[in-house]
Amino acid sequence: VRDFVDLAFQEAGIHIEWEGKGENEKGKDKESGEILVEVDPRYFRPTEVDLLIGDASKAKKNLGWEHTYGFEKLVKEMVRADLELFERDKYLLKGGHKVMNYNE
């Protein structure tokens, strides 16, 4: 998760500095010191494990599947799409239109 957060914020021009461990870990904006990421135990799975590793070798062997997207490329595309969405919503609000609530 930390790698994803680092890449996502970097794509938005923000560099995260991590402190603490486990449930007390926080990600702060290196420049401002503002806490931007905190662990929320409500999202832990009841039988949480420390490490999950996917293995695509069976798909490669049986289906001839090959990945076409790397992790960094995927994160960059996700962040750019979100930033475009926020920019669109900004203009809709400015024009007096309603926008969707994307929060949980």
SEMARBA-862804 format. One record per residue (C-alpha): residue number from 1; x, z, y; chain. Coordinates in pm, 1 decimal, padded with zeros to 6 digits. Example, Ala and Ser with C-alpha at 12.3 -4.5 7.8 and 13.67 -1.06 7.14 Angstrom:
BEGIN
NODE   seq         xx         zz         yy   mol
NODE     1    01230.0    00780.0   -00450.0     A
NODE     2    01367.0    00714.0   -00106.0     A
//
This chain:
BEGIN
NODE   seq         xx         zz         yy   mol
NODE     1    00000.0    00000.0    00000.0     A
NODE     2    00283.4    00087.4    00236.6     A
NODE     3    00435.2   -00262.3    00197.9     A
NODE     4    00099.3   -00420.9    00278.6     A
NODE     5    00052.3   -00201.8    00586.9     A
NODE     6    00405.4   -00274.1    00711.1     A
NODE     7    00359.7   -00651.1    00676.6     A
NODE     8    00011.4   -00650.5    00829.6     A
NODE     9    00114.2   -00452.6    01135.9     A
NODE    10    00433.2   -00658.3    01177.7     A
NODE    11    00220.6   -00972.1    01186.4     A
NODE    12    00026.1   -00811.2    01472.7     A
NODE    13    00351.5   -00722.1    01652.5     A
NODE    14    00345.8   -00350.6    01567.0     A
NODE    15    00622.0   -00171.0    01380.0     A
NODE    16    00522.6    00130.3    01171.1     A
NODE    17    00735.1    00440.2    01117.1     A
NODE    18    00636.3    00653.0    00816.6     A
NODE    19    00651.5    01030.6    00791.7     A
NODE    20    00523.9    01287.3    00544.5     A
NODE    21    00446.6    01240.3    00177.1     A
NODE    22    00139.9    01206.8   -00041.9     A
NODE    23   -00183.6    01307.3    00130.8     A
NODE    24    00015.1    01407.2    00441.0     A
NODE    25    00177.8    01066.6    00490.6     A
NODE    26    00112.2    00903.1    00826.8     A
NODE    27    00213.7    00572.9    00980.1     A
NODE    28    00297.0    00582.0    01350.7     A
NODE    29    00355.0    00304.0    01598.9     A
NODE    30    00733.8    00319.6    01654.3     A
NODE    31    00690.8    00232.8    02020.6     A
NODE    32    00406.5    00464.4    02126.6     A
NODE    33    00414.7    00731.4    01855.2     A
NODE    34    00038.6    00685.6    01805.8     A
NODE    35   -00081.1    00757.0    01451.0     A
NODE    36   -00231.0    00432.9    01318.4     A
NODE    37   -00246.0    00501.7    00943.6     A
NODE    38   -00349.7    00817.9    00760.3     A
NODE    39   -00423.1    00887.5    00396.2     A
NODE    40   -00790.2    00955.0    00325.1     A
NODE    41   -00834.2    01137.9   -00007.4     A
NODE    42   -01197.5    01019.0   -00027.0     A
NODE    43   -01063.0    00682.6   -00142.1     A
NODE    44   -00852.9    00818.4   -00429.4     A
NODE    45   -00971.4    00717.6   -00773.1     A
NODE    46   -01067.4    01010.2   -00998.7     A
NODE    47   -00792.7    00917.5   -01245.6     A
NODE    48   -00535.3    00790.5   -00995.1     A
NODE    49   -00205.6    00674.9   -01140.2     A
NODE    50    00126.0    00660.9   -00955.5     A
NODE    51    00210.9    00300.6   -01035.5     A
NODE    52    00006.9   -00005.5   -01127.7     A
NODE    53    00189.9   -00328.7   -01203.9     A
NODE    54    00015.5   -00657.3   -01272.1     A
NODE    55    00159.6   -00902.7   -01522.3     A
NODE    56    00062.2   -01268.8   -01499.6     A
NODE    57    00276.5   -01379.6   -01795.5     A
NODE    58   -00026.4   -01421.7   -02024.8     A
NODE    59   -00198.9   -01649.2   -01771.8     A
NODE    60    00122.8   -01847.5   -01730.2     A
NODE    61    00171.6   -01882.3   -02105.2     A
NODE    62   -00187.8   -01955.3   -02210.6     A
NODE    63   -00318.7   -02140.6   -01905.9     A
NODE    64   -00008.6   -02285.0   -01746.5     A
NODE    65   -00102.8   -02096.7   -01431.0     A
NODE    66    00149.4   -02063.8   -01149.1     A
NODE    67    00098.9   -01869.4   -00829.1     A
NODE    68    00099.5   -02070.3   -00508.7     A
NODE    69    00084.2   -01781.4   -00262.8     A
NODE    70    00340.8   -01511.5   -00214.9     A
NODE    71    00248.1   -01161.1   -00101.5     A
NODE    72    00388.0   -01204.9    00250.7     A
NODE    73    00206.3   -01535.3    00303.0     A
NODE    74   -00120.5   -01379.9    00185.4     A
NODE    75   -00089.6   -01081.0    00420.7     A
NODE    76   -00003.7   -01305.2    00716.8     A
NODE    77   -00304.8   -01526.7    00650.6     A
NODE    78   -00535.1   -01224.8    00619.1     A
NODE    79   -00414.0   -01072.7    00947.0     A
NODE    80   -00434.1   -01401.5    01135.4     A
NODE    81   -00790.7   -01456.4    01011.2     A
NODE    82   -00889.6   -01106.2    01125.1     A
NODE    83   -00728.7   -01155.1    01467.1     A
NODE    84   -00916.2   -01484.8    01509.5     A
NODE    85   -01240.0   -01309.2    01413.9     A
NODE    86   -01180.3   -01031.5    01668.1     A
NODE    87   -01100.8   -01288.6    01936.2     A
NODE    88   -01425.6   -01473.1    01859.1     A
NODE    89   -01624.1   -01150.5    01873.6     A
NODE    90   -01467.1   -01063.7    02208.6     A
NODE    91   -01602.7   -01387.5    02356.7     A
NODE    92   -01943.6   -01338.0    02197.0     A
NODE    93   -01970.5   -00989.4    02346.0     A
NODE    94   -01855.1   -01118.5    02683.2     A
NODE    95   -02139.6   -01372.1    02668.8     A
NODE    96   -02394.7   -01100.4    02591.0     A
NODE    97   -02433.5   -01182.8    02222.2     A
NODE    98   -02441.2   -00942.8    01930.1     A
NODE    99   -02159.2   -00927.5    01675.4     A
NODE   100   -02147.6   -00799.9    01320.0     A
NODE   101   -02023.7   -00449.1    01240.5     A
NODE   102   -01727.5   -00503.1    01007.5     A
NODE   103   -01660.2   -00132.7    00947.8     A
NODE   104   -01756.8    00051.8    00632.9     A
//
